[in-house]
Amino acid sequence: MPSFFSDGNTPNQFDSRWKVLQKILGATIAAFSGAGSAFTVGAGSPEGVVVGSPGDTYWDSNTGFEYRKVTGAATNTGWQIH
């Protein structure tokens, strides 16, 4: 099992809540990304920035919005709030 925290297995004062969530989500996302559709987390809208294919999902950590890629394989446009 991967280590999520600075000292190995438990959070400490250097691990903010967001950092802990990112590490746990990142491991979970990596486990599911190979199943066909990709799931990405970032800050801000993916439109014009994040390359993806239809079916991919993006979560904007600034707003909490979830986007789905609906058009354009391997392009950075075609994202819609879901």
trRosetta pair geometry for C-beta under 8 A, 3 or more apart (Angstrom, degrees):
i j d omega theta_ij theta_ji phi_ij phi_ji
2 27 5.8 -161 52 -111 134 132
3 8 4.9 -71 -139 -148 129 47
3 9 6.6 -80 -132 -67 87 54
4 9 7.8 63 40 -131 81 33
4 20 6.8 68 148 -146 118 68
4 23 4.3 129 -157 131 90 131
4 24 5.9 26 -135 -68 148 71
4 27 7.0 -80 -90 -18 104 139
5 8 6.3 -17 74 62 90 24
5 9 6.3 -31 42 82 119 7
5 10 5.8 -104 75 81 165 21
5 11 5.1 -133 -120 -86 133 45
5 12 6.7 115 174 1 118 82
5 15 5.4 -42 -138 -69 88 157
5 20 7.1 8 -92 -110 90 92
5 23 7.5 160 -64 89 49 165
6 11 7.9 68 19 -145 89 44
6 12 5.6 -81 54 39 118 114
6 14 4.9 40 -34 77 161 124
6 15 5.7 -148 -9 -51 103 102
7 10 6.3 -23 71 58 113 76
7 12 5.6 73 -7 -22 120 133
11 15 4.2 -124 -149 79 87 137
11 20 5.4 -20 -97 -91 129 135
12 15 5.7 92 47 10 54 102
15 19 5.2 -136 -158 87 63 122
15 20 5.1 75 161 -61 111 96
16 19 4.5 96 53 4 80 104
16 20 7.0 -145 91 -5 42 85
17 20 5.8 -57 -151 37 32 111
17 21 6.3 31 153 -18 66 107
18 21 5.6 -55 -147 39 32 111
18 22 6.2 36 154 -22 66 105
18 61 7.8 90 -154 -175 115 132
19 22 5.7 -52 -147 35 30 113
19 23 6.5 28 155 -18 63 105
20 23 5.9 -57 -151 35 30 109
20 24 6.4 22 156 -12 66 108
21 24 6.0 -59 -145 41 30 105
21 25 5.8 24 160 -13 68 112
22 25 5.9 -58 -138 45 25 106
22 26 5.8 33 159 -28 63 110
22 41 7.1 -162 -128 101 82 148
23 26 5.6 -50 -142 32 25 115
23 27 6.7 24 158 -16 60 103
24 27 6.1 -57 -155 34 30 107
24 28 6.5 25 151 -14 64 110
25 28 5.5 -60 -147 42 34 111
25 29 5.8 36 155 -23 71 108
25 41 6.3 57 124 -33 135 155
26 29 5.7 -52 -140 37 27 111
26 30 6.3 31 158 -22 62 105
26 41 7.5 -98 -79 32 73 129
27 30 5.8 -51 -147 33 29 113
27 31 6.7 32 152 -22 60 104
28 31 5.7 -56 -157 30 33 114
28 32 6.7 10 155 -3 66 109
29 32 6.1 -70 -149 46 32 97
29 33 5.8 46 156 -44 71 105
29 39 4.8 -128 -142 85 101 109
29 40 7.6 113 -175 -90 144 28
29 41 7.0 -125 -61 -13 162 105
30 33 5.7 -39 -135 14 29 119
30 34 8.0 29 170 -17 53 95
31 34 7.7 -72 175 23 25 100
32 35 5.3 -45 -169 12 59 124
32 39 6.3 21 90 12 115 128
33 37 7.8 -98 -141 101 49 45
33 38 5.1 29 -147 -126 95 66
33 39 6.1 -122 -86 30 82 77
36 55 7.0 -58 136 137 98 143
37 55 4.2 -118 -102 137 116 100
37 56 5.4 -176 -168 -91 86 44
37 57 6.5 60 147 -4 122 88
38 52 6.3 -137 60 -131 121 102
38 53 7.7 93 15 37 108 87
38 56 4.6 -2 57 -128 86 104
38 57 7.4 -160 97 37 51 62
39 56 7.3 -174 -75 -166 35 69
39 57 4.8 -7 -113 70 77 102
39 58 7.6 173 -160 -82 49 33
39 59 7.4 23 -179 -9 91 101
40 46 7.3 102 84 -101 127 135
40 50 6.1 173 92 -158 157 143
40 52 7.3 -128 3 -80 133 125
40 56 7.1 18 1 172 104 112
40 57 7.3 173 26 94 64 54
40 58 4.8 -16 68 -112 95 78
40 59 7.4 -171 94 24 48 68
41 58 7.5 158 -89 -163 26 59
41 59 4.9 -19 -110 65 75 100
41 61 5.9 60 178 -48 97 108
42 46 6.6 109 53 -83 133 87
42 49 7.8 -160 126 113 159 131
42 50 6.6 -170 11 -71 155 131
42 58 6.6 -26 25 -168 103 106
42 59 7.7 141 26 77 55 55
42 60 6.7 -31 79 -112 70 54
42 61 6.7 -145 105 5 19 99
43 60 7.0 78 -143 -162 26 69
43 61 5.2 -51 -87 58 69 101
43 62 5.0 86 -157 -39 76 102
44 49 7.2 45 106 22 114 166
44 60 6.3 -125 76 -140 8 107
44 62 5.9 45 -60 7 47 140
45 48 7.8 41 110 35 106 90
45 49 7.2 125 101 17 66 124
45 60 6.4 -11 -81 -95 40 138
45 67 7.3 102 -150 -62 68 149
45 79 7.2 156 179 94 87 139
46 49 5.6 -127 -161 63 42 96
46 50 3.6 -47 -156 29 102 124
46 52 7.3 14 161 -3 141 129
46 58 4.3 18 -38 128 147 173
46 60 7.4 -130 -26 -72 82 94
46 67 5.4 -157 25 72 119 156
46 69 8.0 -74 108 -74 142 92
46 76 7.5 -138 158 -166 79 76
46 79 4.7 146 79 -84 105 169
47 67 7.7 -143 -43 -145 82 154
47 76 7.6 105 -174 149 30 77
47 77 6.3 44 -157 -125 75 60
47 79 4.8 -134 -74 51 75 114
48 76 5.5 56 -156 128 17 110
48 77 6.1 33 -72 -82 57 81
49 76 5.9 174 50 -172 14 123
50 58 5.8 125 82 -102 163 147
50 76 6.0 144 69 -139 29 86
50 79 7.2 63 62 -60 106 145
51 74 6.1 9 179 -166 109 51
51 75 6.5 -146 -138 129 76 9
51 76 4.9 -53 -80 -73 61 80
52 56 3.7 -119 -174 59 127 157
52 58 7.1 -126 -40 -47 157 113
52 69 4.3 -138 107 -69 123 157
52 74 7.8 -127 110 -98 12 26
52 75 7.7 -43 56 64 50 49
52 76 7.6 89 12 -109 70 44
52 79 7.4 76 46 -78 129 100
53 56 5.7 105 56 -22 56 114
53 69 6.2 108 93 115 20 146
53 72 7.8 -130 -125 108 47 52
53 73 4.5 21 -128 -135 97 69
53 74 5.9 7 -74 -43 94 54
54 69 5.4 -140 -104 115 31 91
54 70 5.9 33 -125 -161 92 19
54 71 6.5 32 -80 -83 106 17
54 72 7.4 132 -49 52 86 41
54 73 6.5 -54 2 -77 87 73
54 78 7.4 -64 -79 139 78 137
55 68 7.5 -26 -136 -168 15 96
55 69 6.5 -30 40 69 33 96
56 68 7.4 151 82 -157 48 53
56 69 4.2 27 53 15 92 129
57 66 6.4 -14 -168 -174 103 101
57 67 7.0 150 -160 81 52 55
57 68 5.8 -24 -103 -102 70 67
57 69 7.6 -118 -63 3 29 83
57 82 7.6 -54 -129 15 94 149
58 66 7.3 152 80 -161 48 53
58 67 4.3 -13 62 60 99 106
58 68 7.9 -171 22 -75 76 23
58 69 7.4 82 -12 -42 105 90
58 79 6.4 -23 32 -138 134 133
59 64 7.7 -22 -172 -154 92 34
59 65 7.6 170 -151 90 52 44
59 66 5.4 -23 -101 -105 74 73
59 67 7.6 -167 -77 20 27 75
60 63 4.8 12 107 41 123 94
60 64 6.9 -36 81 22 81 14
60 65 4.7 13 39 56 120 86
60 66 7.7 -149 14 -76 78 27
60 67 6.9 69 -27 -16 100 107
61 64 7.6 35 -145 -72 25 46
65 81 5.2 -55 -172 -129 123 106
66 81 7.2 100 74 -158 49 62
66 82 5.0 -56 102 57 96 102
67 79 4.4 17 171 -179 131 109
67 80 6.4 150 -154 74 79 27
67 81 5.8 -53 -98 -94 70 43
67 82 6.3 137 -137 -4 18 91
68 79 7.2 156 77 -151 29 63
68 80 5.9 -25 61 63 79 82
68 82 4.4 72 -13 -59 107 129
69 72 7.5 -100 -177 66 101 82
69 78 5.7 56 -162 106 73 99
69 79 5.6 -38 -95 -94 62 69
70 78 5.5 -141 61 169 65 91
70 79 7.5 133 10 -119 81 20
70 80 5.3 7 -5 9 129 118
71 75 8.0 -28 116 59 69 132
71 77 7.6 -29 86 113 97 80
71 78 3.6 -137 66 -137 75 126
72 75 3.6 -56 157 42 122 135
72 77 5.7 48 36 76 166 77
72 78 4.0 -179 27 -18 111 147
75 78 6.2 75 84 8 116 119
